[in-house]
């Protein structure tokens, strides 16, 4: 059949060709890549649910710092 996985993924391959995916601390990533051509998607935990992901992983101070960046 013509709809193979390769055929279905071609549009995504072309769209994501120049995308950079990083696993960095949020402030390091933003400082490294911020600029007029950058789109940075940061997805912090909701306020009050920080410890659901990891104990002490992202707290109120981190939310404030992210807002300032």
Phi, psi and omega in degrees: 000148185291336182272066177281169178302317180301315180296320180290330183271347182306314180298325180288320178302313181294320182291325184263008184307321184252016180279138177249120177253126183238154173237080183233167169299142187304318183290324176296316181296313181296314180295325181289320190249353184300144179166175184295338181261003186264142168239114182248121178256109178253131184234073180288163176293154175298145178302131181095350179243015186303321184278359175292325183276312180198135180301120178070017185284325183204108186247190182302319179298324178293320177299316180295316180296317179299319179297328181283334181287000000 
